[in-house]
Protein backbone atom coordinates (compact mmCIF):
# COMPACT_ATOMS: atom_id res chain seq x y z
CA UNK A 1 0.00 0.00 0.00
CA UNK A 2 2.78 2.48 0.87
CA UNK A 3 4.55 2.00 -2.48
CA UNK A 4 1.29 2.57 -4.35
CA UNK A 5 0.53 5.72 -2.37
CA UNK A 6 4.07 6.99 -2.96
CA UNK A 7 3.41 6.67 -6.69
CA UNK A 8 0.59 9.22 -6.38
CA UNK A 9 3.13 12.00 -5.90
CA UNK A 10 4.19 11.67 -9.52
CA UNK A 11 0.65 11.24 -10.82
CA UNK A 12 -0.32 14.87 -10.26
CA UNK A 13 2.77 16.15 -12.05
CA UNK A 14 2.00 13.86 -14.97
CA UNK A 15 -1.69 14.78 -15.21
CA UNK A 16 -1.33 18.50 -14.39
CA UNK A 17 2.04 19.61 -15.81
CA UNK A 18 1.09 23.31 -15.88
CA UNK A 19 -0.62 23.48 -12.46
CA UNK A 20 1.09 25.03 -9.45
CA UNK A 21 1.52 22.77 -6.42
CA UNK A 22 0.43 24.46 -3.16
CA UNK A 23 0.55 21.48 -0.80
CA UNK A 24 1.13 17.73 -0.94
CA UNK A 25 0.81 14.75 1.37
CA UNK A 26 4.17 13.44 0.16
CA UNK A 27 6.45 12.90 3.14
CA UNK A 28 3.59 12.88 5.66
CA UNK A 29 3.50 9.09 6.11
CA UNK A 30 -0.11 8.74 4.95
CA UNK A 31 -1.24 5.28 3.79
CA UNK A 32 -4.26 4.33 1.72
CA UNK A 33 -4.79 7.88 0.48
CA UNK A 34 -2.87 10.83 -0.95
CA UNK A 35 -3.75 14.45 -1.68
CA UNK A 36 -2.48 17.55 -3.44
CA UNK A 37 -3.69 21.14 -3.55
CA UNK A 38 -3.06 22.95 -6.84
CA UNK A 39 -3.69 26.15 -8.77
CA UNK A 40 -4.83 25.46 -12.34
CA UNK A 41 -4.41 27.91 -15.20
CA UNK A 42 -7.00 28.19 -17.95
CA UNK A 43 -6.34 25.75 -20.78
CA UNK A 44 -6.48 22.06 -21.63
CA UNK A 45 -5.15 19.08 -19.71
CA UNK A 46 -3.47 16.29 -21.71
CA UNK A 47 -5.26 13.04 -22.55
CA UNK A 48 -4.89 10.66 -19.58
CA UNK A 49 -6.04 7.34 -18.11
CA UNK A 50 -5.76 7.26 -14.32
CA UNK A 51 -4.79 4.16 -12.38
CA UNK A 52 -6.39 5.50 -9.18
CA UNK A 53 -9.76 6.81 -8.12
CA UNK A 54 -9.62 10.60 -7.99
CA UNK A 55 -11.89 12.96 -6.08
CA UNK A 56 -11.50 16.62 -7.02
CA UNK A 57 -12.80 19.34 -4.69
CA UNK A 58 -12.86 23.06 -5.40
CA UNK A 59 -11.85 24.88 -2.22
CA UNK A 60 -12.45 28.23 -3.92
CA UNK A 61 -14.57 29.36 -6.88
CA UNK A 62 -17.33 31.83 -7.71
CA UNK A 63 -18.85 30.00 -10.67
CA UNK A 64 -17.28 32.22 -13.33
CA UNK A 65 -15.06 29.40 -14.64
CA UNK A 66 -16.18 26.05 -16.00
CA UNK A 67 -14.57 22.65 -16.39
CA UNK A 68 -15.64 20.69 -19.46
CA UNK A 69 -14.41 17.12 -19.67
CA UNK A 70 -15.02 13.95 -21.66
CA UNK A 71 -14.34 10.51 -20.21
CA UNK A 72 -14.96 7.30 -22.15
CA UNK A 73 -17.05 9.33 -24.58
CA UNK A 74 -19.26 10.97 -21.90
CA UNK A 75 -19.15 14.79 -21.95
CA UNK A 76 -19.70 16.75 -18.72
CA UNK A 77 -19.61 20.45 -17.89
CA UNK A 78 -19.73 22.09 -14.47
CA UNK A 79 -19.20 25.56 -13.04
CA UNK A 80 -16.43 25.83 -10.47
CA UNK A 81 -17.90 26.99 -7.19
CA UNK A 82 -16.57 26.49 -3.68
CA UNK A 83 -17.47 22.95 -2.66
CA UNK A 84 -17.86 21.59 -6.21
CA UNK A 85 -16.94 17.91 -6.51
CA UNK A 86 -15.84 15.67 -9.38
CA UNK A 87 -15.32 11.89 -9.40
CA UNK A 88 -13.11 9.93 -11.78
CA UNK A 89 -12.75 6.15 -11.31
CA UNK A 90 -9.66 4.30 -12.52
CA UNK A 91 -9.37 3.15 -16.15
CA UNK A 92 -11.56 5.98 -17.49
CA UNK A 93 -9.87 7.64 -20.47
CA UNK A 94 -10.28 11.39 -20.15
CA UNK A 95 -9.43 12.55 -23.65
CA UNK A 96 -10.58 16.13 -23.11
CA UNK A 97 -10.44 18.38 -20.03
CA UNK A 98 -10.84 22.10 -20.68
CA UNK A 99 -10.66 24.80 -17.98
CA UNK A 100 -12.20 28.12 -19.05
CA UNK A 101 -10.53 30.32 -16.41
CA UNK A 102 -7.78 30.26 -13.80
CA UNK A 103 -8.66 28.13 -10.76
CA UNK A 104 -7.18 28.49 -7.28
CA UNK A 105 -7.04 25.95 -4.45
CA UNK A 106 -8.22 22.76 -6.11
CA UNK A 107 -7.85 19.67 -3.95
CA UNK A 108 -7.09 16.33 -5.63
CA UNK A 109 -7.63 13.21 -3.50
CA UNK A 110 -6.32 9.85 -4.71
CA UNK A 111 -7.52 6.46 -3.46
CA UNK A 112 -5.86 3.19 -4.54
CA UNK A 113 -8.16 0.83 -6.41
CA UNK A 114 -7.57 -2.10 -4.05
CA UNK A 115 -8.95 -0.07 -1.13
CA UNK A 116 -12.44 -0.73 -2.51
CA UNK A 117 -12.01 -4.47 -2.83
CA UNK A 118 -10.71 -4.72 0.73
CA UNK A 119 -13.56 -2.69 2.19
CA UNK A 120 -16.25 -4.30 0.07
CA UNK A 121 -15.20 -7.72 1.24
CA UNK A 122 -15.68 -6.63 4.85
CA UNK A 123 -18.90 -4.63 4.62
CA UNK A 124 -20.94 -5.84 1.68
CA UNK A 125 -22.40 -9.03 0.28
CA UNK A 126 -20.06 -8.57 -2.67
CA UNK A 127 -16.81 -6.77 -3.40
CA UNK A 128 -17.14 -3.26 -4.78
CA UNK A 129 -14.68 -2.43 -7.56
CA UNK A 130 -13.25 1.08 -7.78
CA UNK A 131 -14.11 1.04 -11.49
CA UNK A 132 -17.81 0.77 -10.60
CA UNK A 133 -17.81 4.28 -9.10
CA UNK A 134 -19.59 6.71 -11.41
CA UNK A 135 -17.72 9.21 -13.56
CA UNK A 136 -19.49 12.34 -12.35
CA UNK A 137 -19.26 16.16 -12.27
CA UNK A 138 -20.99 18.62 -9.95
CA UNK A 139 -21.59 15.89 -7.37
CA UNK A 140 -24.08 16.83 -4.63
CA UNK A 141 -22.97 14.94 -1.53
CA UNK A 142 -22.52 16.84 1.73
CA UNK A 143 -20.93 13.82 3.46
CA UNK A 144 -18.30 13.49 0.75
CA UNK A 145 -17.75 17.26 0.89
CA UNK A 146 -17.27 17.17 4.67
CA UNK A 147 -14.74 14.36 4.46
CA UNK A 148 -12.85 16.21 1.73
CA UNK A 149 -12.76 19.40 3.80
CA UNK A 150 -11.41 17.46 6.79
CA UNK A 151 -8.64 16.05 4.61
CA UNK A 152 -7.91 19.54 3.27
CA UNK A 153 -7.56 20.88 6.82
CA UNK A 154 -5.03 18.16 7.70
CA UNK A 155 -3.12 18.84 4.49
CA UNK A 156 -2.95 22.55 5.33
CA UNK A 157 -2.09 22.14 9.02
CA UNK A 158 -0.40 18.90 10.06
CA UNK A 159 -1.48 17.35 13.37
CA UNK A 160 0.24 14.70 15.48
CA UNK A 161 -2.61 12.26 14.77
CA UNK A 162 -2.52 12.94 11.04
CA UNK A 163 -1.74 9.41 9.90
CA UNK A 164 -4.57 7.95 11.97
CA UNK A 165 -6.95 10.69 10.84
CA UNK A 166 -6.18 10.14 7.16
CA UNK A 167 -6.52 6.37 7.63
CA UNK A 168 -10.03 6.95 8.98
CA UNK A 169 -10.86 9.44 6.22
CA UNK A 170 -9.65 6.98 3.59
CA UNK A 171 -11.97 4.31 4.97
CA UNK A 172 -14.89 6.73 5.26
CA UNK A 173 -14.42 8.09 1.73
CA UNK A 174 -14.19 4.59 0.29
CA UNK A 175 -17.31 3.45 2.15
CA UNK A 176 -19.26 6.55 1.07
CA UNK A 177 -18.28 6.16 -2.58
CA UNK A 178 -19.07 2.44 -2.60
CA UNK A 179 -22.42 2.85 -0.84
CA UNK A 180 -23.73 5.92 -2.71
CA UNK A 181 -21.76 6.48 -5.91
CA UNK A 182 -21.24 2.98 -7.34
CA UNK A 183 -23.04 1.99 -10.53
CA UNK A 184 -24.97 -0.70 -8.63
CA UNK A 185 -25.39 -0.20 -4.89
CA UNK A 186 -28.24 -2.69 -4.43
CA UNK A 187 -25.93 -5.33 -2.92
CA UNK A 188 -24.41 -2.96 -0.39
CA UNK A 189 -25.30 -3.93 3.16
CA UNK A 190 -23.43 -2.27 6.01
CA UNK A 191 -22.82 -4.78 8.76
CA UNK A 192 -23.14 -3.92 12.42
CA UNK A 193 -19.72 -3.30 13.94
CA UNK A 194 -18.29 -5.65 16.52
CA UNK A 195 -18.07 -4.22 20.01
CA UNK A 196 -14.92 -3.01 21.73
CA UNK A 197 -15.24 -4.57 25.16
CA UNK A 198 -13.24 -3.20 28.14
CA UNK A 199 -10.56 -5.89 27.89
CA UNK A 200 -9.85 -5.26 24.21
CA UNK A 201 -10.11 -1.50 24.67
CA UNK A 202 -7.50 -1.58 27.43
CA UNK A 203 -5.26 -3.69 25.22
CA UNK A 204 -5.49 -1.02 22.52
CA UNK A 205 -4.85 1.83 24.98
CA UNK A 206 -1.82 0.01 26.40
CA UNK A 207 -0.50 -0.55 22.89
CA UNK A 208 -0.86 3.17 22.11
CA UNK A 209 1.05 4.13 25.27
CA UNK A 210 3.81 1.63 24.56
CA UNK A 211 4.14 2.84 20.95
CA UNK A 212 3.22 6.52 21.26
CA UNK A 213 6.34 7.58 19.34
CA UNK A 214 5.83 5.00 16.57
CA UNK A 215 4.01 5.51 13.26
CA UNK A 216 0.61 4.21 14.38
CA UNK A 217 -2.08 3.44 11.81
CA UNK A 218 -5.71 2.37 12.13
CA UNK A 219 -4.82 -1.08 10.81
CA UNK A 220 -2.24 -1.49 13.61
CA UNK A 221 -4.78 -0.65 16.31
CA UNK A 222 -7.56 -2.66 14.66
CA UNK A 223 -5.32 -5.73 14.66
CA UNK A 224 -4.82 -5.38 18.42
CA UNK A 225 -8.61 -5.17 18.86
CA UNK A 226 -9.26 -8.04 16.43
CA UNK A 227 -11.64 -5.89 14.36
CA UNK A 228 -11.61 -4.66 10.79
CA UNK A 229 -10.18 -1.13 10.46
CA UNK A 230 -13.58 0.31 9.49
CA UNK A 231 -15.39 -1.29 12.42
CA UNK A 232 -12.58 -0.48 14.84
CA UNK A 233 -12.72 3.26 14.08
CA UNK A 234 -16.43 3.38 14.90
CA UNK A 235 -16.16 1.11 17.95
CA UNK A 236 -13.25 3.11 19.41
CA UNK A 237 -15.17 6.38 19.10
CA UNK A 238 -18.23 4.78 20.71
CA UNK A 239 -16.09 3.56 23.61
CA UNK A 240 -13.88 6.63 24.13
CA UNK A 241 -16.03 9.49 22.86
CA UNK A 242 -13.34 10.61 20.41
CA UNK A 243 -11.95 9.03 17.22
CA UNK A 244 -8.59 7.23 17.35
CA UNK A 245 -6.59 10.04 15.76
CA UNK A 246 -7.82 12.61 18.30
CA UNK A 247 -7.03 10.34 21.24
CA UNK A 248 -3.52 9.62 19.95
CA UNK A 249 -2.94 13.30 19.18
CA UNK A 250 -3.83 14.15 22.78
CA UNK A 251 -1.50 11.50 24.17
CA UNK A 252 1.32 12.71 21.93
CA UNK A 253 0.84 16.28 23.11
CA UNK A 254 1.08 15.04 26.68
CA UNK A 255 4.29 13.24 25.74
CA UNK A 256 5.64 16.40 24.10
CA UNK A 257 4.94 18.43 27.24
CA UNK A 258 6.76 15.88 29.36
CA UNK A 259 9.81 15.93 27.08
CA UNK A 260 9.82 19.74 26.93
CA UNK A 261 9.58 20.02 30.71
CA UNK A 262 12.54 17.67 31.08
CA UNK A 263 14.68 20.04 29.05
CA UNK A 264 17.05 17.37 27.78
CA UNK A 265 15.53 16.68 24.34
CA UNK A 266 15.84 19.19 21.44
CA UNK A 267 12.56 20.54 20.05
CA UNK A 268 13.34 19.12 16.59
CA UNK A 269 13.65 15.62 18.06
CA UNK A 270 10.45 16.03 20.08
CA UNK A 271 8.61 17.08 16.90
CA UNK A 272 9.81 13.95 15.10
CA UNK A 273 9.07 11.64 18.03
CA UNK A 274 5.54 13.04 18.31
CA UNK A 275 4.65 12.32 14.69
CA UNK A 276 5.32 15.62 12.90
CA UNK A 277 7.19 15.99 9.62
CA UNK A 278 8.60 19.42 10.54
CA UNK A 279 9.39 21.59 13.56
CA UNK A 280 7.14 24.38 12.24
CA UNK A 281 4.13 22.05 12.02
CA UNK A 282 4.80 20.84 15.56
CA UNK A 283 5.10 24.41 16.84
CA UNK A 284 1.77 25.48 15.35
CA UNK A 285 -0.04 22.37 16.63
CA UNK A 286 1.51 22.70 20.11
CA UNK A 287 0.48 26.35 20.38
CA UNK A 288 -3.08 25.53 19.30
CA UNK A 289 -3.27 22.81 21.96
CA UNK A 290 -1.55 24.59 24.86
CA UNK A 291 -1.74 28.32 24.09
CA UNK A 292 2.04 28.81 24.12
CA UNK A 293 4.96 27.86 21.88
CA UNK A 294 7.13 24.82 22.72
CA UNK A 295 10.01 27.12 23.71
CA UNK A 296 7.78 29.15 26.02
CA UNK A 297 6.36 25.98 27.60
CA UNK A 298 9.86 24.64 28.25
CA UNK A 299 10.91 27.95 29.82
CA UNK A 300 7.87 27.94 32.13
CA UNK A 301 8.49 24.37 33.27
C-alpha positions as CSV (number, residue, x, y, z in Angstrom):
1,X,0.0,0.0,0.0
2,X,2.8,2.5,0.9
3,X,4.5,2.0,-2.5
4,X,1.3,2.6,-4.3
5,X,0.5,5.7,-2.4
6,X,4.1,7.0,-3.0
7,X,3.4,6.7,-6.7
8,X,0.6,9.2,-6.4
9,X,3.1,12.0,-5.9
10,X,4.2,11.7,-9.5
11,X,0.6,11.2,-10.8
12,X,-0.3,14.9,-10.3
13,X,2.8,16.1,-12.0
14,X,2.0,13.9,-15.0
15,X,-1.7,14.8,-15.2
16,X,-1.3,18.5,-14.4
17,X,2.0,19.6,-15.8
18,X,1.1,23.3,-15.9
19,X,-0.6,23.5,-12.5
20,X,1.1,25.0,-9.5
21,X,1.5,22.8,-6.4
22,X,0.4,24.5,-3.2
23,X,0.6,21.5,-0.8
24,X,1.1,17.7,-0.9
25,X,0.8,14.8,1.4
26,X,4.2,13.4,0.2
27,X,6.4,12.9,3.1
28,X,3.6,12.9,5.7
29,X,3.5,9.1,6.1
30,X,-0.1,8.7,4.9
31,X,-1.2,5.3,3.8
32,X,-4.3,4.3,1.7
33,X,-4.8,7.9,0.5
34,X,-2.9,10.8,-0.9
35,X,-3.7,14.5,-1.7
36,X,-2.5,17.6,-3.4
37,X,-3.7,21.1,-3.5
38,X,-3.1,22.9,-6.8
39,X,-3.7,26.2,-8.8
40,X,-4.8,25.5,-12.3
41,X,-4.4,27.9,-15.2
42,X,-7.0,28.2,-18.0
43,X,-6.3,25.8,-20.8
44,X,-6.5,22.1,-21.6
45,X,-5.2,19.1,-19.7
46,X,-3.5,16.3,-21.7
47,X,-5.3,13.0,-22.6
48,X,-4.9,10.7,-19.6
49,X,-6.0,7.3,-18.1
50,X,-5.8,7.3,-14.3
51,X,-4.8,4.2,-12.4
52,X,-6.4,5.5,-9.2
53,X,-9.8,6.8,-8.1
54,X,-9.6,10.6,-8.0
55,X,-11.9,13.0,-6.1
56,X,-11.5,16.6,-7.0
57,X,-12.8,19.3,-4.7
58,X,-12.9,23.1,-5.4
59,X,-11.8,24.9,-2.2
60,X,-12.5,28.2,-3.9
61,X,-14.6,29.4,-6.9
62,X,-17.3,31.8,-7.7
63,X,-18.8,30.0,-10.7
64,X,-17.3,32.2,-13.3
65,X,-15.1,29.4,-14.6
66,X,-16.2,26.1,-16.0
67,X,-14.6,22.6,-16.4
68,X,-15.6,20.7,-19.5
69,X,-14.4,17.1,-19.7
70,X,-15.0,14.0,-21.7
71,X,-14.3,10.5,-20.2
72,X,-15.0,7.3,-22.2
73,X,-17.1,9.3,-24.6
74,X,-19.3,11.0,-21.9
75,X,-19.2,14.8,-22.0
76,X,-19.7,16.7,-18.7
77,X,-19.6,20.5,-17.9
78,X,-19.7,22.1,-14.5
79,X,-19.2,25.6,-13.0
80,X,-16.4,25.8,-10.5
81,X,-17.9,27.0,-7.2
82,X,-16.6,26.5,-3.7
83,X,-17.5,22.9,-2.7
84,X,-17.9,21.6,-6.2
85,X,-16.9,17.9,-6.5
86,X,-15.8,15.7,-9.4
87,X,-15.3,11.9,-9.4
88,X,-13.1,9.9,-11.8
89,X,-12.8,6.2,-11.3
90,X,-9.7,4.3,-12.5
91,X,-9.4,3.1,-16.1
92,X,-11.6,6.0,-17.5
93,X,-9.9,7.6,-20.5
94,X,-10.3,11.4,-20.1
95,X,-9.4,12.6,-23.7
96,X,-10.6,16.1,-23.1
97,X,-10.4,18.4,-20.0
98,X,-10.8,22.1,-20.7
99,X,-10.7,24.8,-18.0
100,X,-12.2,28.1,-19.1
101,X,-10.5,30.3,-16.4
102,X,-7.8,30.3,-13.8
103,X,-8.7,28.1,-10.8
104,X,-7.2,28.5,-7.3
105,X,-7.0,25.9,-4.4
106,X,-8.2,22.8,-6.1
107,X,-7.9,19.7,-3.9
108,X,-7.1,16.3,-5.6
109,X,-7.6,13.2,-3.5
110,X,-6.3,9.9,-4.7
111,X,-7.5,6.5,-3.5
112,X,-5.9,3.2,-4.5
113,X,-8.2,0.8,-6.4
114,X,-7.6,-2.1,-4.0
115,X,-9.0,-0.1,-1.1
116,X,-12.4,-0.7,-2.5
117,X,-12.0,-4.5,-2.8
118,X,-10.7,-4.7,0.7
119,X,-13.6,-2.7,2.2
120,X,-16.3,-4.3,0.1
121,X,-15.2,-7.7,1.2
122,X,-15.7,-6.6,4.9
123,X,-18.9,-4.6,4.6
124,X,-20.9,-5.8,1.7
125,X,-22.4,-9.0,0.3
126,X,-20.1,-8.6,-2.7
127,X,-16.8,-6.8,-3.4
128,X,-17.1,-3.3,-4.8
129,X,-14.7,-2.4,-7.6
130,X,-13.3,1.1,-7.8
131,X,-14.1,1.0,-11.5
132,X,-17.8,0.8,-10.6
133,X,-17.8,4.3,-9.1
134,X,-19.6,6.7,-11.4
135,X,-17.7,9.2,-13.6
136,X,-19.5,12.3,-12.4
137,X,-19.3,16.2,-12.3
138,X,-21.0,18.6,-10.0
139,X,-21.6,15.9,-7.4
140,X,-24.1,16.8,-4.6
141,X,-23.0,14.9,-1.5
142,X,-22.5,16.8,1.7
143,X,-20.9,13.8,3.5
144,X,-18.3,13.5,0.7
145,X,-17.8,17.3,0.9
146,X,-17.3,17.2,4.7
147,X,-14.7,14.4,4.5
148,X,-12.9,16.2,1.7
149,X,-12.8,19.4,3.8
150,X,-11.4,17.5,6.8
151,X,-8.6,16.0,4.6
152,X,-7.9,19.5,3.3
153,X,-7.6,20.9,6.8
154,X,-5.0,18.2,7.7
155,X,-3.1,18.8,4.5
156,X,-3.0,22.6,5.3
157,X,-2.1,22.1,9.0
158,X,-0.4,18.9,10.1
159,X,-1.5,17.3,13.4
160,X,0.2,14.7,15.5
161,X,-2.6,12.3,14.8
162,X,-2.5,12.9,11.0
163,X,-1.7,9.4,9.9
164,X,-4.6,7.9,12.0
165,X,-6.9,10.7,10.8
166,X,-6.2,10.1,7.2
167,X,-6.5,6.4,7.6
168,X,-10.0,7.0,9.0
169,X,-10.9,9.4,6.2
170,X,-9.6,7.0,3.6
171,X,-12.0,4.3,5.0
172,X,-14.9,6.7,5.3
173,X,-14.4,8.1,1.7
174,X,-14.2,4.6,0.3
175,X,-17.3,3.5,2.1
176,X,-19.3,6.5,1.1
177,X,-18.3,6.2,-2.6
178,X,-19.1,2.4,-2.6
179,X,-22.4,2.8,-0.8
180,X,-23.7,5.9,-2.7
181,X,-21.8,6.5,-5.9
182,X,-21.2,3.0,-7.3
183,X,-23.0,2.0,-10.5
184,X,-25.0,-0.7,-8.6
185,X,-25.4,-0.2,-4.9
186,X,-28.2,-2.7,-4.4
187,X,-25.9,-5.3,-2.9
188,X,-24.4,-3.0,-0.4
189,X,-25.3,-3.9,3.2
190,X,-23.4,-2.3,6.0
191,X,-22.8,-4.8,8.8
192,X,-23.1,-3.9,12.4
193,X,-19.7,-3.3,13.9
194,X,-18.3,-5.6,16.5
195,X,-18.1,-4.2,20.0
196,X,-14.9,-3.0,21.7
197,X,-15.2,-4.6,25.2
198,X,-13.2,-3.2,28.1
199,X,-10.6,-5.9,27.9
200,X,-9.8,-5.3,24.2
201,X,-10.1,-1.5,24.7
202,X,-7.5,-1.6,27.4
203,X,-5.3,-3.7,25.2
204,X,-5.5,-1.0,22.5
205,X,-4.8,1.8,25.0
206,X,-1.8,0.0,26.4
207,X,-0.5,-0.5,22.9
208,X,-0.9,3.2,22.1
209,X,1.0,4.1,25.3
210,X,3.8,1.6,24.6
211,X,4.1,2.8,21.0
212,X,3.2,6.5,21.3
213,X,6.3,7.6,19.3
214,X,5.8,5.0,16.6
215,X,4.0,5.5,13.3
216,X,0.6,4.2,14.4
217,X,-2.1,3.4,11.8
218,X,-5.7,2.4,12.1
219,X,-4.8,-1.1,10.8
220,X,-2.2,-1.5,13.6
221,X,-4.8,-0.6,16.3
222,X,-7.6,-2.7,14.7
223,X,-5.3,-5.7,14.7
224,X,-4.8,-5.4,18.4
225,X,-8.6,-5.2,18.9
226,X,-9.3,-8.0,16.4
227,X,-11.6,-5.9,14.4
228,X,-11.6,-4.7,10.8
229,X,-10.2,-1.1,10.5
230,X,-13.6,0.3,9.5
231,X,-15.4,-1.3,12.4
232,X,-12.6,-0.5,14.8
233,X,-12.7,3.3,14.1
234,X,-16.4,3.4,14.9
235,X,-16.2,1.1,17.9
236,X,-13.3,3.1,19.4
237,X,-15.2,6.4,19.1
238,X,-18.2,4.8,20.7
239,X,-16.1,3.6,23.6
240,X,-13.9,6.6,24.1
241,X,-16.0,9.5,22.9
242,X,-13.3,10.6,20.4
243,X,-12.0,9.0,17.2
244,X,-8.6,7.2,17.4
245,X,-6.6,10.0,15.8
246,X,-7.8,12.6,18.3
247,X,-7.0,10.3,21.2
248,X,-3.5,9.6,19.9
249,X,-2.9,13.3,19.2
250,X,-3.8,14.2,22.8
251,X,-1.5,11.5,24.2
252,X,1.3,12.7,21.9
253,X,0.8,16.3,23.1
254,X,1.1,15.0,26.7
255,X,4.3,13.2,25.7
256,X,5.6,16.4,24.1
257,X,4.9,18.4,27.2
258,X,6.8,15.9,29.4
259,X,9.8,15.9,27.1
260,X,9.8,19.7,26.9
261,X,9.6,20.0,30.7
262,X,12.5,17.7,31.1
263,X,14.7,20.0,29.1
264,X,17.1,17.4,27.8
265,X,15.5,16.7,24.3
266,X,15.8,19.2,21.4
267,X,12.6,20.5,20.0
268,X,13.3,19.1,16.6
269,X,13.7,15.6,18.1
270,X,10.4,16.0,20.1
271,X,8.6,17.1,16.9
272,X,9.8,14.0,15.1
273,X,9.1,11.6,18.0
274,X,5.5,13.0,18.3
275,X,4.7,12.3,14.7
276,X,5.3,15.6,12.9
277,X,7.2,16.0,9.6
278,X,8.6,19.4,10.5
279,X,9.4,21.6,13.6
280,X,7.1,24.4,12.2
281,X,4.1,22.1,12.0
282,X,4.8,20.8,15.6
283,X,5.1,24.4,16.8
284,X,1.8,25.5,15.3
285,X,0.0,22.4,16.6
286,X,1.5,22.7,20.1
287,X,0.5,26.3,20.4
288,X,-3.1,25.5,19.3
289,X,-3.3,22.8,22.0
290,X,-1.6,24.6,24.9
291,X,-1.7,28.3,24.1
292,X,2.0,28.8,24.1
293,X,5.0,27.9,21.9
294,X,7.1,24.8,22.7
295,X,10.0,27.1,23.7
296,X,7.8,29.2,26.0
297,X,6.4,26.0,27.6
298,X,9.9,24.6,28.2
299,X,10.9,27.9,29.8
300,X,7.9,27.9,32.1
301,X,8.5,24.4,33.3
